[in-house]
Amino acid sequence: MGASQAAVAIATPSALPAGDGGIPMGLLELELSLDGFSGNNADFTSFVRTVADNAGGEFLFALPACDLIEDCRNIAVLRMADVGGDASILFACLDQQGRAVRIEHPSDSTRDLERFAESFVGVLERM
């Protein structure tokens, strides 16, 4: 990896329901594509939007992290289809240095943000 490219720390995906064969292909493609981030804070949103679209996901919105997630400056909220056709919310997190992007799954500390994203999707679907 060249000096202009940033390293990416990819979070371990949460356990999948029994019977699934592994990580859904869209999620795997998303995580691998995020490895290509070599921009800066200003490039983050457009980069994640493009990667999500290419992986079959949806970019919902981005916002400052405001200490919601450790070592995270900005959060891009994404929706990815699961193996069963359901959609799940994921967070693409730009680290404090603005050089690395990683995927985080909703946790207890981000449950309110996950609910907000689900409500946001509900409003968009009604429009």
HELIX and SHEET records of a PDB file:
HELIX    1   1 MET A   25  LEU A   34  1                                  10    
HELIX    2   2 ASN A   41  ASP A   43  5                                   3    
HELIX    3   3 PHE A   44  ASN A   54  1                                  11    
HELIX    4   4 ASP A  108  THR A  110  5                                   3    
HELIX    5   5 ARG A  111  ARG A  126  1                                  16    
SHEET    1   A 4 GLU A  58  PRO A  64  0                                        
SHEET    2   A 4 ASN A  74  ALA A  81 -1                                        
SHEET    3   A 4 ALA A  87  LEU A  94 -1                                        
SHEET    4   A 4 VAL A 101  GLU A 104 -1                                        
END                                                                             
